[in-house]
Amino acid sequence: MELKCGPKVEGGTANEPQRIIDALAQGKLIIAIMAKGHFTRFGHFIVLRGVTSDKKILVADPVSVKRSEEKWDLSIILNEADVGGPFWIIEK
C-alpha cells in the first residue's frame, strides 16, 4: 500500500514560460508570489488556475474578483513575479 502525503509539488521560475503553460494545460495549479504591479502594491500570492486556447492565463486572486475574472498575458505575470518566482506547480 502506498501512502500519499498530499499533492505533488514542483518548483518553477519565470525563466520557464512554456513549463508554466504546459502545467496549466495539464490541469495543474500554480501558486505565484507577486511583487508590486497589477496584483499588489507590496507582495501577494495568487493562483494560476488555467490557460485559454490563446494562451491567456486564468488566475484566482483571493482579494479581487475582478482580477480573477480577467484573462492575463503570461508576460505580465512573469515580469511581476517576486524575484522571478518561485512558482509552485501543484498536481491536483
Phi and psi in radians as a Rosetta constraint file:
Dihedral C 1 N 2 CA 2 C 2 CIRCULARHARMONIC -1.710 0.35
Dihedral N 2 CA 2 C 2 N 3 CIRCULARHARMONIC 2.257 0.35
Dihedral C 2 N 3 CA 3 C 3 CIRCULARHARMONIC -1.642 0.35
Dihedral N 3 CA 3 C 3 N 4 CIRCULARHARMONIC 2.364 0.35
Dihedral C 3 N 4 CA 4 C 4 CIRCULARHARMONIC -1.875 0.35
Dihedral N 4 CA 4 C 4 N 5 CIRCULARHARMONIC 2.315 0.35
Dihedral C 4 N 5 CA 5 C 5 CIRCULARHARMONIC -1.889 0.35
Dihedral N 5 CA 5 C 5 N 6 CIRCULARHARMONIC 0.670 0.35
Dihedral C 5 N 6 CA 6 C 6 CIRCULARHARMONIC 1.930 0.35
Dihedral N 6 CA 6 C 6 N 7 CIRCULARHARMONIC -3.063 0.35
Dihedral C 6 N 7 CA 7 C 7 CIRCULARHARMONIC -1.250 0.35
Dihedral N 7 CA 7 C 7 N 8 CIRCULARHARMONIC 2.727 0.35
Dihedral C 7 N 8 CA 8 C 8 CIRCULARHARMONIC -1.356 0.35
Dihedral N 8 CA 8 C 8 N 9 CIRCULARHARMONIC 2.286 0.35
Dihedral C 8 N 9 CA 9 C 9 CIRCULARHARMONIC -2.198 0.35
Dihedral N 9 CA 9 C 9 N 10 CIRCULARHARMONIC 2.338 0.35
Dihedral C 9 N 10 CA 10 C 10 CIRCULARHARMONIC -2.169 0.35
Dihedral N 10 CA 10 C 10 N 11 CIRCULARHARMONIC 2.693 0.35
Dihedral C 10 N 11 CA 11 C 11 CIRCULARHARMONIC -1.623 0.35
Dihedral N 11 CA 11 C 11 N 12 CIRCULARHARMONIC 2.740 0.35
Dihedral C 11 N 12 CA 12 C 12 CIRCULARHARMONIC -2.652 0.35
Dihedral N 12 CA 12 C 12 N 13 CIRCULARHARMONIC 2.928 0.35
Dihedral C 12 N 13 CA 13 C 13 CIRCULARHARMONIC -2.314 0.35
Dihedral N 13 CA 13 C 13 N 14 CIRCULARHARMONIC 2.987 0.35
Dihedral C 13 N 14 CA 14 C 14 CIRCULARHARMONIC -1.180 0.35
Dihedral N 14 CA 14 C 14 N 15 CIRCULARHARMONIC -0.247 0.35
Dihedral C 14 N 15 CA 15 C 15 CIRCULARHARMONIC -1.434 0.35
Dihedral N 15 CA 15 C 15 N 16 CIRCULARHARMONIC 0.089 0.35
Dihedral C 15 N 16 CA 16 C 16 CIRCULARHARMONIC -2.182 0.35
Dihedral N 16 CA 16 C 16 N 17 CIRCULARHARMONIC 1.015 0.35
Dihedral C 16 N 17 CA 17 C 17 CIRCULARHARMONIC -1.045 0.35
Dihedral N 17 CA 17 C 17 N 18 CIRCULARHARMONIC -0.689 0.35
Dihedral C 17 N 18 CA 18 C 18 CIRCULARHARMONIC -1.175 0.35
Dihedral N 18 CA 18 C 18 N 19 CIRCULARHARMONIC -0.606 0.35
Dihedral C 18 N 19 CA 19 C 19 CIRCULARHARMONIC -1.099 0.35
Dihedral N 19 CA 19 C 19 N 20 CIRCULARHARMONIC -0.684 0.35
Dihedral C 19 N 20 CA 20 C 20 CIRCULARHARMONIC -1.148 0.35
Dihedral N 20 CA 20 C 20 N 21 CIRCULARHARMONIC -0.823 0.35
Dihedral C 20 N 21 CA 21 C 21 CIRCULARHARMONIC -1.039 0.35
Dihedral N 21 CA 21 C 21 N 22 CIRCULARHARMONIC -0.806 0.35
Dihedral C 21 N 22 CA 22 C 22 CIRCULARHARMONIC -1.081 0.35
Dihedral N 22 CA 22 C 22 N 23 CIRCULARHARMONIC -0.764 0.35
Dihedral C 22 N 23 CA 23 C 23 CIRCULARHARMONIC -1.077 0.35
Dihedral N 23 CA 23 C 23 N 24 CIRCULARHARMONIC -0.767 0.35
Dihedral C 23 N 24 CA 24 C 24 CIRCULARHARMONIC -1.143 0.35
Dihedral N 24 CA 24 C 24 N 25 CIRCULARHARMONIC -0.708 0.35
Dihedral C 24 N 25 CA 25 C 25 CIRCULARHARMONIC -1.110 0.35
Dihedral N 25 CA 25 C 25 N 26 CIRCULARHARMONIC -0.466 0.35
Dihedral C 25 N 26 CA 26 C 26 CIRCULARHARMONIC -1.493 0.35
Dihedral N 26 CA 26 C 26 N 27 CIRCULARHARMONIC 0.055 0.35
Dihedral C 26 N 27 CA 27 C 27 CIRCULARHARMONIC 1.538 0.35
Dihedral N 27 CA 27 C 27 N 28 CIRCULARHARMONIC 0.179 0.35
Dihedral C 27 N 28 CA 28 C 28 CIRCULARHARMONIC -1.423 0.35
Dihedral N 28 CA 28 C 28 N 29 CIRCULARHARMONIC 2.712 0.35
Dihedral C 28 N 29 CA 29 C 29 CIRCULARHARMONIC -1.758 0.35
Dihedral N 29 CA 29 C 29 N 30 CIRCULARHARMONIC 2.643 0.35
Dihedral C 29 N 30 CA 30 C 30 CIRCULARHARMONIC -2.312 0.35
Dihedral N 30 CA 30 C 30 N 31 CIRCULARHARMONIC 2.180 0.35
Dihedral C 30 N 31 CA 31 C 31 CIRCULARHARMONIC -1.622 0.35
Dihedral N 31 CA 31 C 31 N 32 CIRCULARHARMONIC 2.302 0.35
Dihedral C 31 N 32 CA 32 C 32 CIRCULARHARMONIC -2.252 0.35
Dihedral N 32 CA 32 C 32 N 33 CIRCULARHARMONIC 2.441 0.35
Dihedral C 32 N 33 CA 33 C 33 CIRCULARHARMONIC -1.763 0.35
Dihedral N 33 CA 33 C 33 N 34 CIRCULARHARMONIC 2.196 0.35
Dihedral C 33 N 34 CA 34 C 34 CIRCULARHARMONIC -1.845 0.35
Dihedral N 34 CA 34 C 34 N 35 CIRCULARHARMONIC 2.517 0.35
Dihedral C 34 N 35 CA 35 C 35 CIRCULARHARMONIC -1.642 0.35
Dihedral N 35 CA 35 C 35 N 36 CIRCULARHARMONIC -3.037 0.35
Dihedral C 35 N 36 CA 36 C 36 CIRCULARHARMONIC -0.955 0.35
Dihedral N 36 CA 36 C 36 N 37 CIRCULARHARMONIC 2.336 0.35
Dihedral C 36 N 37 CA 37 C 37 CIRCULARHARMONIC 2.856 0.35
Dihedral N 37 CA 37 C 37 N 38 CIRCULARHARMONIC -2.448 0.35
Dihedral C 37 N 38 CA 38 C 38 CIRCULARHARMONIC -1.125 0.35
Dihedral N 38 CA 38 C 38 N 39 CIRCULARHARMONIC -0.500 0.35
Dihedral C 38 N 39 CA 39 C 39 CIRCULARHARMONIC -1.745 0.35
Dihedral N 39 CA 39 C 39 N 40 CIRCULARHARMONIC -0.320 0.35
Dihedral C 39 N 40 CA 40 C 40 CIRCULARHARMONIC -2.855 0.35
Dihedral N 40 CA 40 C 40 N 41 CIRCULARHARMONIC 2.801 0.35
Dihedral C 40 N 41 CA 41 C 41 CIRCULARHARMONIC -1.734 0.35
Dihedral N 41 CA 41 C 41 N 42 CIRCULARHARMONIC -0.294 0.35
Dihedral C 41 N 42 CA 42 C 42 CIRCULARHARMONIC -2.236 0.35
Dihedral N 42 CA 42 C 42 N 43 CIRCULARHARMONIC -0.702 0.35
Dihedral C 42 N 43 CA 43 C 43 CIRCULARHARMONIC 2.700 0.35
Dihedral N 43 CA 43 C 43 N 44 CIRCULARHARMONIC 2.421 0.35
Dihedral C 43 N 44 CA 44 C 44 CIRCULARHARMONIC -2.916 0.35
Dihedral N 44 CA 44 C 44 N 45 CIRCULARHARMONIC 2.471 0.35
Dihedral C 44 N 45 CA 45 C 45 CIRCULARHARMONIC -1.606 0.35
Dihedral N 45 CA 45 C 45 N 46 CIRCULARHARMONIC 2.441 0.35
Dihedral C 45 N 46 CA 46 C 46 CIRCULARHARMONIC -2.310 0.35
Dihedral N 46 CA 46 C 46 N 47 CIRCULARHARMONIC 2.879 0.35
Dihedral C 46 N 47 CA 47 C 47 CIRCULARHARMONIC -2.022 0.35
Dihedral N 47 CA 47 C 47 N 48 CIRCULARHARMONIC 2.193 0.35
Dihedral C 47 N 48 CA 48 C 48 CIRCULARHARMONIC -1.465 0.35
Dihedral N 48 CA 48 C 48 N 49 CIRCULARHARMONIC 2.101 0.35
Dihedral C 48 N 49 CA 49 C 49 CIRCULARHARMONIC -1.998 0.35
Dihedral N 49 CA 49 C 49 N 50 CIRCULARHARMONIC -0.071 0.35
Dihedral C 49 N 50 CA 50 C 50 CIRCULARHARMONIC 3.083 0.35
Dihedral N 50 CA 50 C 50 N 51 CIRCULARHARMONIC 3.039 0.35
Dihedral C 50 N 51 CA 51 C 51 CIRCULARHARMONIC -2.408 0.35
Dihedral N 51 CA 51 C 51 N 52 CIRCULARHARMONIC 2.423 0.35
Dihedral C 51 N 52 CA 52 C 52 CIRCULARHARMONIC -1.489 0.35
Dihedral N 52 CA 52 C 52 N 53 CIRCULARHARMONIC 3.011 0.35
Dihedral C 52 N 53 CA 53 C 53 CIRCULARHARMONIC -1.113 0.35
Dihedral N 53 CA 53 C 53 N 54 CIRCULARHARMONIC -0.429 0.35
Dihedral C 53 N 54 CA 54 C 54 CIRCULARHARMONIC -1.711 0.35
Dihedral N 54 CA 54 C 54 N 55 CIRCULARHARMONIC 0.372 0.35
Dihedral C 54 N 55 CA 55 C 55 CIRCULARHARMONIC 1.133 0.35
Dihedral N 55 CA 55 C 55 N 56 CIRCULARHARMONIC 0.490 0.35
Dihedral C 55 N 56 CA 56 C 56 CIRCULARHARMONIC -1.475 0.35
Dihedral N 56 CA 56 C 56 N 57 CIRCULARHARMONIC 2.573 0.35
Dihedral C 56 N 57 CA 57 C 57 CIRCULARHARMONIC -1.718 0.35
Dihedral N 57 CA 57 C 57 N 58 CIRCULARHARMONIC 2.346 0.35
Dihedral C 57 N 58 CA 58 C 58 CIRCULARHARMONIC -1.694 0.35
Dihedral N 58 CA 58 C 58 N 59 CIRCULARHARMONIC 2.327 0.35
Dihedral C 58 N 59 CA 59 C 59 CIRCULARHARMONIC -2.116 0.35
Dihedral N 59 CA 59 C 59 N 60 CIRCULARHARMONIC 2.805 0.35
Dihedral C 59 N 60 CA 60 C 60 CIRCULARHARMONIC -2.077 0.35
Dihedral N 60 CA 60 C 60 N 61 CIRCULARHARMONIC 1.911 0.35
Dihedral C 60 N 61 CA 61 C 61 CIRCULARHARMONIC -1.870 0.35
Dihedral N 61 CA 61 C 61 N 62 CIRCULARHARMONIC 1.960 0.35
Dihedral C 61 N 62 CA 62 C 62 CIRCULARHARMONIC -1.102 0.35
Dihedral N 62 CA 62 C 62 N 63 CIRCULARHARMONIC -0.246 0.35
Dihedral C 62 N 63 CA 63 C 63 CIRCULARHARMONIC -1.967 0.35
Dihedral N 63 CA 63 C 63 N 64 CIRCULARHARMONIC 0.103 0.35
Dihedral C 63 N 64 CA 64 C 64 CIRCULARHARMONIC -2.622 0.35
Dihedral N 64 CA 64 C 64 N 65 CIRCULARHARMONIC 1.872 0.35
Dihedral C 64 N 65 CA 65 C 65 CIRCULARHARMONIC -1.118 0.35
Dihedral N 65 CA 65 C 65 N 66 CIRCULARHARMONIC -0.705 0.35
Dihedral C 65 N 66 CA 66 C 66 CIRCULARHARMONIC -1.003 0.35
Dihedral N 66 CA 66 C 66 N 67 CIRCULARHARMONIC -0.869 0.35
Dihedral C 66 N 67 CA 67 C 67 CIRCULARHARMONIC -1.157 0.35
Dihedral N 67 CA 67 C 67 N 68 CIRCULARHARMONIC -0.539 0.35
Dihedral C 67 N 68 CA 68 C 68 CIRCULARHARMONIC -1.234 0.35
Dihedral N 68 CA 68 C 68 N 69 CIRCULARHARMONIC -0.394 0.35
Dihedral C 68 N 69 CA 69 C 69 CIRCULARHARMONIC -1.565 0.35
Dihedral N 69 CA 69 C 69 N 70 CIRCULARHARMONIC -0.218 0.35
Dihedral C 69 N 70 CA 70 C 70 CIRCULARHARMONIC -1.452 0.35
Dihedral N 70 CA 70 C 70 N 71 CIRCULARHARMONIC 2.799 0.35
Dihedral C 70 N 71 CA 71 C 71 CIRCULARHARMONIC -1.868 0.35
Dihedral N 71 CA 71 C 71 N 72 CIRCULARHARMONIC 2.277 0.35
Dihedral C 71 N 72 CA 72 C 72 CIRCULARHARMONIC -1.983 0.35
Dihedral N 72 CA 72 C 72 N 73 CIRCULARHARMONIC 2.531 0.35
Dihedral C 72 N 73 CA 73 C 73 CIRCULARHARMONIC -1.255 0.35
Dihedral N 73 CA 73 C 73 N 74 CIRCULARHARMONIC 2.354 0.35
Dihedral C 73 N 74 CA 74 C 74 CIRCULARHARMONIC -1.024 0.35
Dihedral N 74 CA 74 C 74 N 75 CIRCULARHARMONIC -0.586 0.35
Dihedral C 74 N 75 CA 75 C 75 CIRCULARHARMONIC -1.044 0.35
Dihedral N 75 CA 75 C 75 N 76 CIRCULARHARMONIC -0.630 0.35
Dihedral C 75 N 76 CA 76 C 76 CIRCULARHARMONIC -1.112 0.35
Dihedral N 76 CA 76 C 76 N 77 CIRCULARHARMONIC -0.814 0.35
Dihedral C 76 N 77 CA 77 C 77 CIRCULARHARMONIC -1.130 0.35
Dihedral N 77 CA 77 C 77 N 78 CIRCULARHARMONIC -0.792 0.35
Dihedral C 77 N 78 CA 78 C 78 CIRCULARHARMONIC -1.122 0.35
Dihedral N 78 CA 78 C 78 N 79 CIRCULARHARMONIC -0.718 0.35
Dihedral C 78 N 79 CA 79 C 79 CIRCULARHARMONIC -1.213 0.35
Dihedral N 79 CA 79 C 79 N 80 CIRCULARHARMONIC -0.506 0.35
Dihedral C 79 N 80 CA 80 C 80 CIRCULARHARMONIC -1.757 0.35
Dihedral N 80 CA 80 C 80 N 81 CIRCULARHARMONIC 0.008 0.35
Dihedral C 80 N 81 CA 81 C 81 CIRCULARHARMONIC -1.118 0.35
Dihedral N 81 CA 81 C 81 N 82 CIRCULARHARMONIC 2.370 0.35
Dihedral C 81 N 82 CA 82 C 82 CIRCULARHARMONIC -1.123 0.35
Dihedral N 82 CA 82 C 82 N 83 CIRCULARHARMONIC 2.170 0.35
Dihedral C 82 N 83 CA 83 C 83 CIRCULARHARMONIC 0.815 0.35
Dihedral N 83 CA 83 C 83 N 84 CIRCULARHARMONIC 0.684 0.35
Dihedral C 83 N 84 CA 84 C 84 CIRCULARHARMONIC 1.252 0.35
Dihedral N 84 CA 84 C 84 N 85 CIRCULARHARMONIC 0.379 0.35
Dihedral C 84 N 85 CA 85 C 85 CIRCULARHARMONIC 2.305 0.35
Dihedral N 85 CA 85 C 85 N 86 CIRCULARHARMONIC -2.744 0.35
Dihedral C 85 N 86 CA 86 C 86 CIRCULARHARMONIC -1.345 0.35
Dihedral N 86 CA 86 C 86 N 87 CIRCULARHARMONIC 2.822 0.35
Dihedral C 86 N 87 CA 87 C 87 CIRCULARHARMONIC -1.980 0.35
Dihedral N 87 CA 87 C 87 N 88 CIRCULARHARMONIC 2.347 0.35
Dihedral C 87 N 88 CA 88 C 88 CIRCULARHARMONIC -1.846 0.35
Dihedral N 88 CA 88 C 88 N 89 CIRCULARHARMONIC 1.983 0.35
Dihedral C 88 N 89 CA 89 C 89 CIRCULARHARMONIC -1.600 0.35
Dihedral N 89 CA 89 C 89 N 90 CIRCULARHARMONIC 2.103 0.35
Dihedral C 89 N 90 CA 90 C 90 CIRCULARHARMONIC -2.027 0.35
Dihedral N 90 CA 90 C 90 N 91 CIRCULARHARMONIC 2.149 0.35
Dihedral C 90 N 91 CA 91 C 91 CIRCULARHARMONIC -1.459 0.35
Dihedral N 91 CA 91 C 91 N 92 CIRCULARHARMONIC 2.206 0.35
